[in-house]
Amino acid sequence: MKIIVCDKTESEAIEKMRSAGLDVDVRDTITPEELPDVLPGYDGMVVRSRTKVRQALLEKCPNLKLIVRGGVGLDTIDVEFARSKGIAVMNTPLASTDSVAELTIGLMFALARSIVQATTSMKAEKWDKKSFEGDEIGGKTLGVIGLGNIGKGVAARAKALGMTVVAYDPYAKNTGDTKVVSNLDELIKVADYITLHMPKTSETAGMIGAAQFDMMKNGVRIVNCGRGGIVDEVALSAALTSGKVAGAALDVFAEEPPTDWSLVKLPNVICSPHIGASTKEGQGRVGMEVADIVINFSKNQ
């Protein structure tokens, strides 16, 4: 099989595929404009979040048999159309679980203790101790929306820190010992912190909007290391400005990078540029899992 790697992938993973006899070309800076001319010559492609694989591109690739997305979500790929053309679409749902779960917990601590704001104040040569009285997260209720691998990882860590965890996921098959509510509103009304770990679909897009913020506790804190577009950013901005939401920590955005930076610039928002899976350990696991998927697929061709 001839494979094109369209996004940054660990060199060890590339060598593993080549050692298995695959013809692997690394084109990890290829542009959307170049892809339609290049991709038809390949049997398989490896992508991360940078490269979008849409129907118009797939229609030009009659030889394509496999798309592997290094990561959890598949929202950058027109999956149903690809599969209708006989193209297998796979991802690496477990590899980045710990990385994203740890970032989520880290952001919760940062919100509770105003770590980013205190650091900024200190860098401005201020000793403003009275402005940064924080909260403990132990004893608080965490609402986990989406109880997949990452949601479960966050829940386990939060319980270890003494939090009460309530989850909502209508599709969760194995919820373990986490309390799961059947109605999203039930979670929203009791949570002190809310973290989102759902894929963006037609069902989840905009699922947290003005009506949901109105139902939340005053002073709730929101963490989103899942997918942008699940939270209505205009409604979130209004809730942050009014004080209904005390703070938000965002790793994902409806548009990446944003063209409207007003939400990011609010003083009670801390944020990062979609780095949830970006740890050395996580990236290594993603790369090796991608390699294994491609190698195993090729053996059955």
N, C-alpha and C positions, 0 to 999 in steps of 0.2 A: 504493500500500500504506500501511496505517496501522500505525505501529511504536511500541511502548512500550519505553522505556529504563528498566530496573528498578534498575540499579546505576550508580554513578558512572562517567561516560564523558566524555572530553575534549570541551570545547565545540567545538573545531575539527571533530571527527568528527560531532557533531550537525549543525553548519552544512553540512558536506559532504553529508550525507544529505538535508537540507532543500533544498539547492540543486539536488539531483538530482530534486526534485519529490515527495519522500516526505513524508507527514504524520507527524511525529515528536513524541511526547509524552514529556517527561522526568519520570519518577516515581521518582527514585532513592532515595526514602525509603519507598517503598510497603512495607507489612507483609504477611506471609504470610496474615493474616486478610483483608486487603483484596483480594488478588490474585484470588480466585475470582469476585468481583463485577465486577472491572475488566477482566481479561484477555480475556473472550469478545468484547469489542468491537475486538480488534486482529488484524491479519494476521501480525504478526511481533513478536518480543520480543528485546531485548538484555539479557544478564545477565552478571554476573561471578561471584565465589564466594559472595556474600552470599545471592542469591536461589536457592532450591531449586525445581526444576521436576519434580514427581513425578506419578505416574499419576493420582491423585485430582484434581489441578489440571487436567491435560491433558484429562480426560474432560469437563470443563465448557467446553472451548474448541473448538467445531466449526469455527471460521473460521481457526484458527491454521495457518499454512503454514511458518513459519520460526522457529527458535530459534538465536541466535548467542551463543556463550559467549566473552567476551573473556578468553582465557587458554588454558592447555594442556589441562588435564584436563576430562573430561566427567562426573565422578562425582557432580556435583550435579544431573544431569539423568537422568531415566529414558529413555535414548536409544532402546533397542529398542522400547519402547512407543510413543514419539513417532513413530518411523519407521514403525511398523505402522499408525499413523493417517494416514500420508502427510505428516507434518511433517518438513521438512528440519532437521537438526541439524548445525551447523558450529562450529568454534572457530578460534583464531589460534595455531597451534603454533609459529610462528617468532618472533613479535614480542617475547617476553620471554626468549628464549634467553640473550642476553648478560647480562641483569640477574641471572638466577638463577645462571648459571655463575660470574659474578664474586663473588656473595655466597658461594657454596660455597667458592671459593678463599680468600676473606677469612676465613671461619670456620675453615678449616684453619690459617691463620696464627695466628688468635686462640687456637686450641687449643694449637698448638705452642709459643707464647710466653707463654701465660697473660695475654694482654693485658687481658681484662676483669677478672680477679682482681687484677692489678697496679694497674689504674686504681682499683678499689674500695679497695685498701689505701692508695693515695696520698691518696684523698679523705678517708680516716680519719686523715690526717696521720701515716702510718707510712712509714718508709724501710727497707723489709724486703727488701733486695736479694737476700739469700741464698735467699729462698723462691721465687724466680722464674727459676731456671735452666731454660732451655727446650731445644728440639730444633730442628734444621734439617729442613725437609721435603725438600730436595734429597737424592737418593739413596734416599729411602724408596719403598715400593710402595703405590700407590693402587689400591684395588679399586673400580671403577665398576659399580654394579648398575643396568642400564638404559642402553642406548647409543642413545637417541634424539637429538634435536637438542641438548638440554641436556647429556646425558651426553657427547656428542662434544665440546661446547664446553668442558666441564670437563677432559676428557682432553687436549685440545690445550693448554690453559693449564698443566696439571700437567706435561706433557712439557717445555714451555718452561722450567719451573722445575727441571728435572733429576730429576723423579720417574719411576719405572718404573710404567707403567699396565697393569693387567689388567682386563678387562671381562667381564661376564656379561649376556647378553640373548638368550634363545632365539628372539626375533622380529626381531632386527636383520638388515636386508637388506644394508646397506652399512657395513662396520666400518672401512673405510680401513686405516691401518697399525697400528691398535690390536690388541694381542693379546687374543683372545676365547677364554675357556674354555667348555667344554660343560657343566660341572657347577658349580653355585654353591659347593659345598663346597671346590672347588679354589681359588676366589678367596678364600674366607673364611680359609683356612689360611695364605695367604702375605701378606695385606695388612697394612700398618701403619696405613693409613687406609682407611675404607670410606665411600663416598658413595652415596646412593640417589636414583635418578631414574626410578622406575617408576610407572605409574598404579596406583591402588588398585583391584584387581579381586578376584574370588573366588579367583584363583590366587595373588595377591601379598599378600593380607591376612594379617598375622602371619607372613610368610615368614622374618623374622629373630626368632628366639625363643631360649629357653634352650639348646636343642641347638646352635644356630649359634654362640652366644656361647662355649659350651664349646670349640668347635673353633678359635676365633680365637687369635691371638697374645696373650700377656699384654701389656697396655699399649696395645692397639689403640685407635684413636680413631674415633668414628662421627660422620658429618655427614648430616643429613637435611633437604634443601630440596625434597624431592619431594612425598610425600603422607603424612599421618599415618595410622597404622593398619597400615603395612607392617612397622614394628618393634613388637614386643610391649613395651609400655612398662613393664610389671611386671618382665619379664625384663631389660630394659635397666637399670632402677633397681637390681636385684639385682647385675648385673654391674658397674655403676658403684660401688656400695657396697663390693663385695668387692675392687675394684681390677683385676679382669680387664680392664675397659674403663677406660682412663686418663681419658678425657673424651669428652663428646658435645656437639655443636652442633646445635641443633634449631630449625628455622623452622616446622615443621608438627607437628601433634599429632592423636591419634586423636579428640579432642573439642576443638573450637575455638569459644570459648575453653575452656581446661580447667576442670573443676570440682574435680579433684584436682590440687593444685599441688605435690605432694611431689616429683615428678621434677624440675620446674623449679627447686626450691629446693636441690637437691643442689649442693655446692660445686664439683664438677667438671663441671657442666653450664652452658653458655652458650646463650642462646636469644633468639628474636625472634618477634613475632606475625604469622607468615606474610607476610613482606614481600619474598619473593624477587623478585617481578616489580615491586615498587614503586620504580621509578626514574622520573624525569621522561622520560628517553628511552624506556624500555620502555613506559610508559603511553601515550606519544604514538603509538608504533608500534602498540600494541594497538588504540587508538581508531580509527586510520586504516584498519587492516586490517578491523576490524568494519564500518566505513562502506563499504568496498569490497565486502565480502561481501554486505551488505544491498542495495546499489545494483545489483550484478550479478545478484543473485537476482531483484530486482524487474523487471529488463529482460526476463526470460524468462517473466514471468507474463502 
